[in-house]
């Protein structure tokens, strides 16, 4: 979690890094009035353009605001469960993206100790 910048837009955000590459599905529906800042990114690739993205992740300008700090303290599984637009939470979104049914109980056990890194 941290601040990100794309062009003139700077805001708090959360993403996944895997082997130094960005996975960011939520970038297409931000909390900035639902503004779609970009197509989803998977392993640094913009899913619309099929090119590397041009977003700066982990910039340090103002620090996280109170809602973002609060979210950063939530356990990963709780965060994944809380997504309101799918009855399975964000786990359901993972199923949709992978186009498979996952064993959510198994995933929760596997990722129960995941901690967020906060860029401040």
C-alpha positions in Angstrom: 0.0 0.0 0.0 1.1 3.5 -0.7 0.7 6.4 -2.9 0.6 6.0 -6.7 0.9 8.6 -9.5 -0.3 8.5 -13.0 0.0 11.8 -14.8 -1.5 14.4 -12.5 -3.4 11.9 -10.4 -1.9 11.0 -7.0 -3.8 8.9 -4.4 -3.5 6.1 -1.9 -3.8 2.7 -3.3 -3.1 -1.0 -2.7 -1.6 -3.5 -5.2 0.3 -6.8 -5.3 4.0 -7.2 -6.2 5.1 -10.5 -7.4 8.8 -10.9 -8.2 9.0 -7.1 -8.6 6.1 -6.9 -11.0 2.8 -5.1 -10.3 -0.6 -6.8 -10.2 -3.3 -4.2 -9.8 -6.9 -5.1 -10.7 -8.5 -2.3 -8.6 -6.8 0.5 -10.7 -9.8 0.2 -13.1 -12.2 1.3 -10.3 -10.6 3.6 -7.8 -12.1 5.2 -4.7 -11.7 8.5 -6.5 -15.4 8.6 -7.4 -15.0 5.3 -9.2 -12.6 6.9 -11.7 -11.0 4.3 -14.0 -7.4 5.4 -13.9 -6.1 2.6 -16.1 -7.0 -0.9 -17.3 -6.1 -3.6 -14.8 -2.4 -4.6 -14.7 -1.1 -8.1 -14.5 2.7 -8.5 -14.2 3.3 -4.9 -15.3 1.2 -5.3 -18.4 -1.8 -3.0 -19.1 -4.6 -5.4 -20.1 -6.0 -3.0 -22.7 -2.8 -1.9 -24.5 -0.9 -5.1 -23.8 2.1 -2.8 -23.1 4.0 -2.0 -19.9 2.2 0.5 -17.7 3.3 4.0 -16.9 2.1 4.3 -13.3 4.5 5.2 -10.5 3.9 2.9 -7.5 5.2 3.6 -4.0 5.8 7.4 -4.4 6.3 9.3 -1.2 4.6 12.7 -1.3 1.9 13.1 1.4 1.7 9.7 3.1 -1.4 7.6 3.6 -4.6 9.3 4.8 -6.6 7.8 7.7 -8.9 5.5 5.7 -5.9 4.0 3.9 -3.9 3.6 7.2 -6.9 1.8 8.7 -7.2 -0.5 5.7 -3.4 -1.2 5.9 -4.0 -2.7 9.4 -6.7 -5.2 8.3 -5.6 -8.8 8.0 -5.3 -9.9 4.3 -8.0 -12.5 4.5 -10.4 -10.0 6.1 -9.7 -7.6 3.3 -10.2 -10.3 0.7 -13.5 -11.3 2.3 -14.9 -7.7 2.6 -15.3 -6.9 -1.1 -19.0 -6.1 -1.4 -19.6 -6.7 -5.1 -19.1 -10.4 -5.2 -20.7 -12.9 -2.8 -17.2 -14.6 -2.4 -15.4 -11.3 -1.8 -12.2 -10.7 -3.8 -11.7 -14.4 -3.8 -14.6 -14.5 -6.3 -12.7 -12.0 -8.5 -9.6 -14.2 -8.4 -11.8 -17.1 -9.7 -13.2 -14.9 -12.5 -9.7 -13.8 -13.6 -8.2 -17.2 -13.5 -11.4 -18.7 -15.0 -11.4 -21.6 -12.4 -13.1 -22.4 -9.1 -10.6 -22.1 -6.3 -10.7 -23.7 -2.9 -11.2 -20.5 -0.9 -10.6 -22.3 2.4 -7.3 -23.6 1.2 -6.3 -20.1 -0.1 -7.3 -18.5 3.2 -5.1 -20.9 5.1 -2.2 -20.4 2.6 -2.3 -16.6 2.8 -3.4 -16.1 6.4 0.0 -14.6 7.4 0.4 -12.3 4.4 1.4 -8.8 5.6 1.1 -5.6 3.7 4.2 -3.5 3.0 3.3 0.2 3.5 5.3 2.8 1.5 5.4 6.0 3.5 
